[in-house]
Amino acid sequence: MKKLLLISLLPIIIFSQTQNKSIAELKQQITTEVDQDYSLQLQTSPEKKKAGLAIIYSLILPGMGELYADAYDSGIYFTVADAIFWGGVAGLNIYGNWKEDSYRSFAQSNGKANLDGKDEKYFADIGIYTDIYQYNKVQELSRNFDAIYDESTHFWQWKDNAQRSEYRQMWTSSENAFNNVRFAVGALILNRVVSAINAVRMVSAYNKRIEEDTWNVSVGMTTNPNLPTSINLNFITKF
């Protein structure tokens, strides 16, 4: 009978121990969950600039690389120079085309020249020689027979040397304008290269500056039911 009673009570004892263990584990879990850290962090460390981006910006528009590096006080000069050079390119092209139209029209009306299908060499030659006969004679004497013009297609004849000189002056003005366009384009390219180099310098200076000025503040609060609540304050900076 005692054995039977013991066997009957055994499940109850085991269940009671299991319940006690579960309650202890639950209490430990609650304690663990309550024991938490709360923190707030403030940091002044701007993102570093990339030299590659600064180069791209300056190649697109001089001065923009410096603007990206927060140094447009030096980049503005490259932007202004770029605008001036572009203005020069446009102005020289307009002037060159105007002078070209002028000398072509002058050659047609005063030199009896046929402009159809003529190359640059023809317009240069008619400004040097008074007429096609003088030109062809010089080529024959030089035995440069391949350069002789056909009188039926390449005829021209100035009234006098003064008229030829007037044409030559217009032709020279047009050619000089177009030649100067090349210098202006070269200046545009050089301005971009110099701006890109300067932008890389400005990015390097910017990144160095933010490293020196960086500071970090963090506030933390730890709560634990078994201990007093603690607050931590950290301040980090670079000199």
C-alpha positions, 0 to 999 in steps of 0.5 A: 500500500505504501509503495502504491501511494509512493508511485501515485505521488511521484508524478505530482512531485515531478510536476511540482519540480518542473513547475518550479524550474519553469518559474525560475527560468521565466524569472531569469528571462524576465530579468535578462530582458529587463536588463537592457541598455539604452543609448543615444549617439551624436557624431559630427563626422561628414562623409569624406569626398571622393577625388574621382568624382571631383575630377569628373565634375571639373572635366564636365565644368571647371570649378564644379570639382572645387564646389564639390570639395567645398572650395568654390572660392578658388573654383569660381575662377575656372568657371569664369574662365570657361565661360570666357573661352566658350564665348571666344569659340563662339565669337571667333566662329561667327566672325570667321564664317562671316569673313568667309561668306564675304570673301567668297561673295567678293571673289564671285562678283569681282574676280569672276570666280566660279565657287562650285566645288572649290577647295580651300587651296583654290581660295588661297591661290586666287588671293596670291595671283592676279588671274589664272593665267599668271598662276598656271604660268608659274606652275609650268615654270616650276614643272608642277603640271599636276597643279595647273587649273582648268580655265573652264572650271577654275577661272578667275581674274582680278581687275588690279592688284588692289582688288586682289589684296582686298580679297586676300585681306578678307581671306586672311581674317577668316583663316586667322579667326578659325585658327584662333578657335583651335587655341580657344579649344585648347584653352578649354581643355587646359582649363579643365585639366588644371581645375581637375588637379586643383579639385583633387587638392581641395578634396584632400584638404577637405578630408584632412580637415574633417578628420581633425574636426570630428567629435563624437558624443554618446549617452547610455543608460543601463537598467537592471532590476537588481542594480541602480540605473546607470548613465554613461556619457562619452565624449571623443574628439581629435586635436 
